[in-house]
Amino acid sequence: QVQLVESGGGLVQPGGSLRLSCAASGSIFRPNAMGWYRQAPGKQRELVASITSSGDAGYAESVKGRFTISRDNANKTVYLQMNSLKPEETAVYYCNIKGLGHNNFDIWGHGTQVTVSS
């Protein structure tokens, strides 16, 4: 049973930075994609960034140039470096891992709160 545990959320001032981490436990089959989503109050959950087990990364337009996703396959961990944060990016950030190709799994973490406020 794969479990995901996020860490690194917190309160940051506008323009500040945070680094989120998500550690997976259990057996993970490749190929897969690990991603970060966020959900603000009253809004739908949206994809922020994702990265495949082969290292291909993609970003939401709104975070390009400010956020960087990376992963350490050996340690089954994915990171999200967030710079120049904006108040409207206050949300619960969720980690996700999905199987690709013939792998069929879709697992979520419990989320970590990010609050951008002065």
C-alpha positions in Angstrom: 0.0 0.0 0.0 1.6 3.3 -1.1 1.2 6.2 1.2 2.2 9.9 0.5 3.2 12.3 3.3 3.6 16.0 2.5 5.6 18.5 4.5 7.0 22.0 4.2 3.8 24.1 4.2 3.3 27.1 6.3 2.9 30.8 6.4 5.0 33.0 4.1 4.9 36.6 3.1 4.0 37.7 -0.5 7.1 37.3 -2.6 8.5 34.7 -0.3 9.5 31.1 -1.0 8.6 27.7 0.3 9.7 24.2 -0.5 7.3 21.3 -0.3 8.3 17.7 0.0 6.3 14.5 -0.5 7.7 11.2 0.5 6.2 7.9 -0.7 6.3 4.7 1.2 5.7 1.2 -0.3 6.4 -0.2 -3.7 6.0 2.2 -6.6 5.8 0.9 -10.2 7.2 2.7 -13.1 6.3 4.5 -15.3 4.5 6.9 -13.0 3.9 10.6 -12.6 4.2 12.5 -9.3 2.4 15.8 -9.0 1.4 18.7 -6.9 -2.2 20.0 -6.9 -3.8 22.8 -4.9 -7.2 23.6 -3.7 -8.2 27.1 -2.4 -11.4 27.6 -0.4 -14.4 27.5 -2.7 -12.4 26.5 -5.7 -11.7 23.3 -7.6 -8.5 21.4 -7.1 -6.0 22.3 -9.8 -2.8 20.8 -11.1 0.2 22.9 -10.2 3.1 20.8 -11.6 3.9 17.2 -12.4 7.0 15.1 -13.2 7.3 11.6 -14.6 9.6 8.9 -13.4 11.7 9.6 -16.4 12.0 13.3 -15.5 9.6 15.1 -17.8 8.1 18.0 -16.0 5.0 20.2 -16.7 3.6 23.3 -15.1 0.4 25.3 -14.9 0.8 28.5 -16.8 0.3 30.5 -13.7 3.4 29.1 -12.0 5.9 28.8 -14.9 9.1 30.5 -14.1 8.4 30.7 -10.4 7.9 27.0 -9.3 10.2 24.1 -9.9 9.2 20.5 -9.4 11.9 17.8 -8.9 12.0 14.2 -7.8 14.4 11.8 -6.2 13.5 8.3 -7.5 15.9 6.5 -5.1 14.2 8.1 -2.1 10.7 8.1 -3.6 10.4 11.8 -2.9 9.0 14.7 -5.0 9.7 18.4 -4.2 8.1 21.7 -5.2 10.2 24.8 -4.9 7.8 27.8 -4.9 9.3 31.3 -5.3 7.6 34.7 -5.6 4.5 33.4 -3.9 1.3 35.4 -4.2 -1.6 35.7 -1.8 -4.0 34.1 -4.3 -1.8 31.0 -4.1 -3.0 30.3 -0.5 -4.4 26.8 -0.6 -4.0 23.2 0.6 -1.3 21.6 -1.6 -1.7 17.9 -2.3 0.8 15.4 -3.5 -0.3 12.8 -6.0 1.2 9.8 -7.8 -0.4 8.2 -10.8 0.5 5.1 -12.7 1.3 5.5 -16.4 1.0 3.1 -19.3 -0.1 -0.3 -18.0 0.1 0.8 -14.3 -3.2 1.7 -12.8 -3.0 3.5 -9.6 -3.9 7.0 -8.3 -2.9 7.9 -4.8 -3.3 11.2 -2.8 -1.6 12.6 0.2 -3.5 14.4 2.9 -2.3 17.8 1.9 -0.3 20.6 3.5 -1.5 24.2 4.0 0.3 27.0 2.4 -0.8 30.5 3.4 0.6 33.6 1.7 -0.1 36.7 3.7 1.6 39.7 5.2 
